[in-house]
Amino acid sequence: MASQRLPYPLPTESRPHEIMTQRAQRPQPALARLPVLKPQLPPAASILPYLETIDACRWYSNAGPLITQLEEELSRRLGFRDRGVVMAANATVGITVALLARRVPAGSLCIVPSWTFVATPHAARAAGLTPWFHDVDRRTWALNPDEVMETLKQIPRPVGAIIVVSPFGAPIDIDAWQEFEDRTGILVVVDAAAGFDTARPSRIPLVVSLHATKILGAGEGGFISTTDTRLLERLRACCNFGFQGERIAMLPSLNAKMSEYHAAVGLASLALWRETRQQHARITQWYRQIVPQLEHVSLQPGYGQGWVSATTSVLLPRSGARIAAHLRQSGVETRTWWGEGCHRQPAFMDCPRSALPVTEELGACVLGLPHFPDMQKRDVDRVADTLADALLDSRSLRIRERRQRA
């Protein structure tokens, strides 16, 4: 992919007058620390009935009644006609299991975006594959099947699989990837760790995280979904030592089972899903209203357009280090959730890769803002005010530095 600049100009003016007017009229809250994330799992009282079921059954793992119930309820929620979900201990092992169950040849390359959390390439390596880091599409922050198709013409070694990542829960064009799989024969797995709200039935295995930080949490855990019933059975076996009816290992596999205790939390979370989604949708709407008022700052592509996530990420007009430091000094926490890209992590610097211009720019300019279920409108206002100040101060500092160099 040819290197292109991000589609925004550098700031040349101070903030619009209307933002300053709004700030002057708005009551200023006490400056307590505002965390970037504050997970909220179901209260103990709502989990207790499920724990009592565990006590009564004395069934603690190995596909117990709560796991079965959770798989059935998730399948209905996602729109499967039959059960199309297998629970896993976490999403990272879920991705590994999906690669093993799809019988991706060990030693082959696995194309993954560098713009992702490190769990993605870790999962590929655990399946015996070598990650090949690929750039993402600037318009979606995700892999583009047409761009990957062009890259395949240049890769010297066999590519066994591709892991497509849902960026911070954004929807993936699953039909395009099914067509890609049909055309190339290369197997696809979707890492939708943050994508519970956008998960849809597909033959391509899709892995969702139920970590406490995700929009639907079980404390720890995840699930793999597919409409392919034969693959579903292999997924189940690959989560349980490769057993297929007997205690004989038939497939390369893991012990990736989810416990009944995590299923209890997951079921309680699922019962509260409507309220949880409404909380995050409200926060999303607040950010959608106020961030466009900030000069040269944009939300993640597609943010809040029919889907919600447990994080809010913005694209800044320049490197976010100074801006993050200003927010931190003002008591507003931020996070560079995916750092500068996986190819910058010491564990993966030896991995082959394509040119990564978009990843490099996103890694420098994307910042995660506070987002948690009990966040209030005044909190979002404070984030926006502090971010506006940080942008102005950063611009002023750059001007002073240029003058000193001159």
C-alpha positions as CSV (number, residue, x, y, z in Angstrom):
1,M,0.0,0.0,0.0
2,A,1.3,3.4,-0.9
3,S,2.0,5.7,2.0
4,Q,-0.6,8.5,2.3
5,R,-1.1,11.3,4.8
6,L,-4.0,11.2,7.2
7,P,-7.0,13.2,5.9
8,Y,-6.8,16.2,8.2
9,P,-4.9,19.4,8.2
10,L,-2.7,20.5,11.1
11,P,-4.3,23.1,13.4
12,T,-3.7,26.7,12.4
13,E,-6.2,28.5,14.6
14,S,-7.4,28.4,18.2
15,R,-10.6,26.7,19.2
16,P,-14.0,28.0,17.9
17,H,-15.6,30.8,19.9
18,E,-18.6,28.7,20.6
19,I,-16.6,26.1,22.6
20,M,-15.1,28.8,24.7
21,T,-18.5,30.3,25.4
22,Q,-19.9,26.9,26.3
23,R,-17.0,26.3,28.7
24,A,-17.5,29.7,30.4
25,Q,-21.2,28.9,31.0
26,R,-20.7,25.4,32.2
27,P,-20.3,24.7,36.0
28,Q,-16.8,23.3,36.6
29,P,-16.8,19.9,38.5
30,A,-14.4,19.0,41.3
31,L,-11.2,17.7,39.7
32,A,-11.2,14.2,41.0
33,R,-9.3,11.6,39.0
34,L,-11.2,10.4,36.0
35,P,-10.2,6.8,35.1
36,V,-10.0,5.7,31.5
37,L,-11.8,2.4,32.4
38,K,-13.8,1.2,35.4
39,P,-15.3,-2.2,34.6
40,Q,-18.6,-3.1,36.1
41,L,-19.7,-6.8,36.4
42,P,-23.1,-7.9,37.8
43,P,-23.7,-7.5,41.5
44,A,-23.2,-10.5,43.8
45,A,-26.9,-10.8,44.4
46,S,-27.6,-11.4,40.7
47,I,-24.9,-14.1,40.5
48,L,-25.9,-15.9,43.6
49,P,-28.8,-18.0,42.0
50,Y,-26.3,-19.4,39.5
51,L,-23.8,-20.2,42.2
52,E,-26.4,-22.1,44.1
53,T,-27.1,-24.1,41.0
54,I,-23.4,-25.0,41.0
55,D,-23.5,-26.0,44.6
56,A,-26.6,-28.2,44.0
57,C,-25.1,-29.9,40.9
58,R,-21.5,-30.1,42.2
59,W,-20.5,-29.7,38.5
60,Y,-17.7,-27.1,38.3
61,S,-16.2,-27.5,34.8
62,N,-16.2,-29.8,31.7
63,A,-19.4,-28.5,29.9
64,G,-21.6,-28.3,32.9
65,P,-25.3,-27.1,32.9
66,L,-24.4,-23.4,33.2
67,I,-22.0,-23.6,30.2
68,T,-24.7,-25.3,28.2
69,Q,-27.2,-22.7,29.2
70,L,-24.8,-19.8,28.3
71,E,-24.0,-21.3,24.9
72,E,-27.7,-21.7,24.1
73,E,-28.6,-18.2,25.3
74,L,-25.7,-16.6,23.4
75,S,-26.7,-18.6,20.2
76,R,-30.2,-17.2,20.4
77,R,-28.9,-13.7,21.1
78,L,-26.6,-13.8,18.0
79,G,-29.4,-15.2,15.8
80,F,-28.3,-18.8,15.3
81,R,-31.1,-21.3,14.5
82,D,-29.3,-23.9,16.5
83,R,-26.5,-23.8,19.0
84,G,-23.6,-22.1,17.2
85,V,-21.3,-21.2,20.2
86,V,-18.5,-22.9,22.1
87,M,-17.3,-21.3,25.3
88,A,-13.6,-20.8,25.9
89,A,-11.4,-19.9,28.9
90,N,-10.5,-16.6,27.1
91,A,-10.5,-15.0,23.7
92,T,-6.8,-15.5,23.1
93,V,-7.0,-19.3,23.5
94,G,-10.3,-19.1,21.5
95,I,-8.4,-17.7,18.5
96,T,-5.7,-20.4,18.9
97,V,-8.4,-23.1,19.1
98,A,-10.1,-21.7,16.0
99,L,-6.9,-21.9,14.0
100,L,-6.3,-25.5,15.2
101,A,-9.8,-26.5,14.5
102,R,-9.6,-25.1,11.0
103,R,-6.5,-27.3,10.5
104,V,-4.2,-24.5,9.4
105,P,-0.8,-26.1,8.6
106,A,1.8,-25.6,11.3
107,G,4.7,-23.5,10.2
108,S,2.8,-21.5,7.6
109,L,2.3,-17.7,7.7
110,C,-0.7,-16.1,9.3
111,I,-1.5,-12.6,8.1
112,V,-2.6,-10.4,11.0
113,P,-2.9,-6.6,11.3
114,S,-0.2,-4.9,13.3
115,W,-2.9,-2.5,14.4
116,T,-4.3,-4.9,17.1
117,F,-3.8,-6.0,20.7
118,V,-0.8,-8.3,21.2
119,A,-3.2,-11.2,22.0
120,T,-3.8,-11.6,18.2
121,P,-0.2,-12.5,17.1
122,H,0.3,-14.4,20.4
123,A,-2.6,-16.7,19.5
124,A,-1.2,-17.3,16.0
125,R,2.1,-18.3,17.4
126,A,0.5,-20.6,19.9
127,A,-1.1,-22.4,16.9
128,G,2.3,-22.9,15.4
129,L,2.1,-20.1,12.9
130,T,4.3,-17.2,12.0
131,P,2.6,-13.8,12.1
132,W,3.0,-11.6,9.1
133,F,2.0,-8.1,10.0
134,H,-0.2,-6.3,7.4
135,D,-1.3,-2.7,7.3
136,V,-5.0,-1.7,7.8
137,D,-7.4,0.4,5.8
138,R,-7.4,4.0,6.9
139,R,-11.2,4.1,6.4
140,T,-12.0,1.3,8.7
141,W,-8.8,0.6,10.8
142,A,-9.3,-3.1,9.8
143,L,-7.7,-5.3,7.1
144,N,-9.1,-4.8,3.6
145,P,-9.5,-8.1,1.7
146,D,-8.6,-6.5,-1.7
147,E,-5.4,-5.1,-0.2
148,V,-4.5,-8.4,1.3
149,M,-5.2,-10.1,-2.0
150,E,-2.5,-7.9,-3.6
151,T,-0.1,-8.6,-0.8
152,L,-0.5,-12.4,-1.4
153,K,1.2,-11.9,-4.8
154,Q,4.4,-10.8,-3.1
155,I,4.7,-13.1,-0.1
156,P,7.3,-15.8,-0.8
157,R,6.1,-18.4,1.7
158,P,2.7,-20.2,2.0
159,V,0.0,-18.3,3.9
160,G,-2.2,-20.7,5.9
161,A,-4.6,-18.2,7.6
162,I,-5.6,-14.7,8.1
163,I,-6.9,-13.2,11.4
164,V,-9.2,-10.3,10.7
165,V,-9.5,-8.0,13.8
166,S,-12.6,-6.0,14.7
167,P,-11.1,-2.7,15.8
168,F,-12.5,-1.9,19.2
169,G,-15.7,-3.7,18.4
170,A,-16.4,-2.2,15.0
171,P,-18.4,-4.4,12.5
172,I,-16.4,-6.5,10.0
173,D,-17.6,-7.1,6.4
174,I,-17.9,-10.8,7.0
175,D,-19.4,-11.4,3.5
176,A,-16.3,-9.9,1.9
177,W,-14.1,-12.2,3.9
178,Q,-16.2,-15.3,3.1
179,E,-15.8,-14.4,-0.6
180,F,-12.1,-13.9,0.0
181,E,-11.8,-17.4,1.6
182,D,-13.7,-18.9,-1.4
183,R,-11.4,-17.3,-3.9
184,T,-8.1,-18.0,-2.3
185,G,-8.7,-21.1,-0.2
186,I,-6.9,-19.3,2.7
187,L,-8.7,-19.8,6.0
188,V,-10.0,-16.8,7.9
189,V,-10.6,-16.4,11.7
190,V,-12.2,-13.2,13.1
191,D,-10.8,-11.7,16.3
192,A,-13.8,-9.8,17.5
193,A,-12.6,-9.6,21.1
194,A,-14.5,-6.4,21.7
195,G,-17.2,-7.0,19.2
196,F,-20.1,-8.7,21.1
197,D,-22.5,-6.0,19.9
198,T,-21.6,-6.5,16.2
199,A,-21.2,-10.3,16.2
200,R,-23.3,-12.1,13.6
201,P,-23.6,-15.7,12.4
202,S,-21.1,-16.8,9.8
203,R,-19.3,-20.0,8.8
204,I,-16.1,-18.1,9.5
205,P,-15.3,-18.7,13.2
206,L,-15.6,-15.5,15.2
207,V,-14.0,-15.1,18.6
208,V,-15.5,-12.7,21.3
209,S,-13.9,-11.9,24.6
210,L,-15.9,-11.9,27.9
211,H,-13.1,-10.3,29.9
212,A,-14.2,-7.9,32.6
213,T,-13.1,-4.9,30.5
214,K,-15.4,-5.9,27.6
215,I,-18.9,-4.7,27.0
216,L,-20.3,-8.1,28.1
217,G,-18.2,-9.5,30.8
218,A,-17.8,-12.7,32.8
219,G,-14.6,-11.7,34.6
220,E,-12.6,-13.9,32.2
221,G,-13.7,-16.0,29.3
222,G,-14.8,-15.9,25.7
223,F,-16.6,-17.8,23.0
224,I,-16.2,-18.9,19.4
225,S,-19.2,-18.9,17.0
226,T,-19.7,-20.5,13.6
227,T,-22.6,-21.8,11.5
228,D,-20.4,-24.8,10.3
229,T,-21.7,-27.6,12.5
230,R,-18.7,-29.9,11.8
231,L,-16.3,-27.1,12.6
232,L,-18.3,-26.4,15.8
233,E,-17.6,-30.0,17.0
234,R,-13.9,-29.7,16.2
235,L,-13.8,-26.4,18.1
236,R,-15.4,-28.1,21.1
237,A,-12.8,-31.0,20.9
238,C,-9.9,-28.5,20.5
239,C,-11.0,-26.8,23.7
240,N,-10.9,-30.1,25.6
241,F,-7.6,-31.9,24.9
242,G,-8.8,-33.1,21.4
243,F,-11.3,-35.5,22.9
244,Q,-14.2,-36.5,20.7
245,G,-16.5,-38.7,22.8
246,E,-13.7,-40.7,24.4
247,R,-10.7,-39.8,26.5
248,I,-8.4,-40.1,23.4
249,A,-6.7,-37.1,22.0
250,M,-7.7,-37.0,18.3
251,L,-6.7,-33.5,17.4
252,P,-4.0,-31.0,18.3
253,S,-5.7,-29.0,21.0
254,L,-5.6,-27.1,24.4
255,N,-7.3,-27.2,27.7
256,A,-9.4,-24.1,26.9
257,K,-12.6,-24.8,28.8
258,M,-14.5,-22.2,30.6
259,S,-15.5,-22.9,34.2
260,E,-19.1,-23.0,35.6
261,Y,-18.2,-20.1,37.8
262,H,-17.3,-17.8,34.9
263,A,-20.5,-19.1,33.2
264,A,-22.5,-17.9,36.2
265,V,-21.1,-14.4,35.9
266,G,-21.7,-14.5,32.1
267,L,-25.3,-15.5,32.5
268,A,-25.9,-12.7,35.0
269,S,-24.2,-10.3,32.6
270,L,-26.4,-11.5,29.7
271,A,-29.5,-11.0,31.8
272,L,-28.5,-7.3,32.2
273,W,-27.4,-6.8,28.6
274,R,-30.1,-4.4,27.6
275,E,-29.3,-2.1,30.5
276,T,-25.6,-2.4,29.9
277,R,-25.9,-1.6,26.2
278,Q,-28.0,1.4,27.0
279,Q,-25.4,2.8,29.4
280,H,-22.7,2.5,26.7
281,A,-24.9,3.9,24.0
282,R,-25.6,6.9,26.1
283,I,-21.8,7.6,26.6
284,T,-21.3,7.0,22.9
285,Q,-23.9,9.6,22.0
286,W,-22.3,12.2,24.3
287,Y,-19.0,11.7,22.7
288,R,-20.5,11.9,19.2
289,Q,-22.1,15.2,20.1
290,I,-19.0,16.9,21.6
291,V,-15.9,15.5,19.9
292,P,-16.8,17.0,16.4
293,Q,-16.6,20.4,18.1
294,L,-12.9,19.9,18.7
295,E,-10.7,21.1,15.9
296,H,-9.0,18.4,13.9
297,V,-10.0,15.6,16.3
298,S,-12.1,12.7,15.0
299,L,-13.7,9.6,16.5
300,Q,-12.9,6.1,15.3
301,P,-14.5,5.5,11.9
302,G,-18.1,4.4,12.3
303,Y,-18.1,5.0,16.1
304,G,-21.6,4.8,17.4
305,Q,-23.2,4.1,14.0
306,G,-25.5,1.3,15.1
307,W,-23.0,-0.4,17.4
308,V,-21.5,0.2,20.8
309,S,-18.2,-0.7,22.5
310,A,-16.7,-0.4,25.9
311,T,-14.0,2.0,24.7
312,T,-13.8,5.4,23.0
313,S,-10.8,6.2,20.7
314,V,-10.0,9.4,19.0
315,L,-7.7,10.3,16.2
316,L,-5.6,13.3,17.1
317,P,-3.9,15.7,14.6
318,R,-0.4,14.9,15.8
319,S,1.5,12.6,18.2
320,G,-0.6,12.1,21.3
321,A,2.2,11.8,23.9
322,R,2.2,15.5,24.9
323,I,-1.6,15.6,24.8
324,A,-1.9,12.4,27.0
325,A,0.6,13.9,29.5
326,H,-1.5,17.1,29.7
327,L,-4.7,15.1,30.3
328,R,-2.9,13.0,32.9
329,Q,-1.7,16.1,34.8
330,S,-5.3,17.3,34.8
331,G,-6.5,14.1,36.3
332,V,-7.9,12.6,33.1
333,E,-6.5,9.1,32.4
334,T,-6.0,8.0,28.8
335,R,-4.6,4.8,27.2
336,T,-2.9,4.0,23.9
337,W,-4.7,0.7,23.8
338,W,-2.7,-0.8,21.0
339,G,0.5,1.1,21.4
340,E,2.4,1.8,18.2
341,G,1.4,-1.5,16.7
342,C,2.4,-5.1,17.4
343,H,5.4,-4.9,15.1
344,R,7.0,-2.4,17.6
345,Q,6.6,-4.9,20.5
346,P,9.9,-6.7,21.4
347,A,8.2,-10.1,21.2
348,F,7.3,-9.6,17.6
349,M,10.1,-7.6,16.1
350,D,11.5,-10.6,14.3
351,C,8.2,-11.2,12.4
352,P,7.9,-10.5,8.7
353,R,5.7,-7.6,7.6
354,S,4.5,-5.4,4.8
355,A,4.9,-1.7,4.8
356,L,2.8,-0.2,7.6
357,P,2.3,3.5,7.0
358,V,-1.3,3.6,8.3
359,T,-0.4,1.6,11.4
360,E,2.5,3.9,12.1
361,E,0.3,7.0,11.9
362,L,-2.6,5.5,13.9
363,G,-0.1,4.3,16.6
364,A,1.2,7.8,17.0
365,C,-2.1,9.6,16.9
366,V,-4.9,7.4,18.4
367,L,-5.8,7.9,22.0
368,G,-8.3,6.0,24.2
369,L,-10.5,8.4,26.3
370,P,-12.3,7.6,29.5
371,H,-15.3,5.3,29.0
372,F,-17.0,3.3,31.8
373,P,-20.7,2.3,32.5
374,D,-21.5,4.9,35.2
375,M,-19.9,7.8,33.4
376,Q,-22.0,11.0,33.4
377,K,-22.4,13.8,30.9
378,R,-20.3,16.1,33.0
379,D,-17.5,13.6,32.8
380,V,-17.6,13.6,29.0
381,D,-17.7,17.4,29.1
382,R,-14.6,17.5,31.3
383,V,-12.8,15.1,29.0
384,A,-13.6,17.3,26.0
385,D,-12.6,20.5,27.8
386,T,-9.3,19.1,29.0
387,L,-8.6,17.7,25.5
388,A,-9.3,21.1,24.0
389,D,-6.9,22.7,26.4
390,A,-4.2,20.0,25.7
391,L,-4.5,20.6,22.0
392,L,-4.1,24.4,22.4
393,D,-1.2,24.0,24.8
394,S,0.5,21.5,22.5
395,R,0.2,23.9,19.6
396,S,1.6,26.8,21.6
397,L,4.5,24.7,22.7
398,R,5.3,23.7,19.2
399,I,5.2,27.3,18.1
400,R,7.7,28.3,20.9
401,E,10.0,25.4,19.9
402,R,10.0,26.5,16.3
403,R,10.9,30.0,17.3
404,Q,13.7,28.8,19.5
405,R,15.2,26.7,16.7
406,A,14.9,29.7,14.4
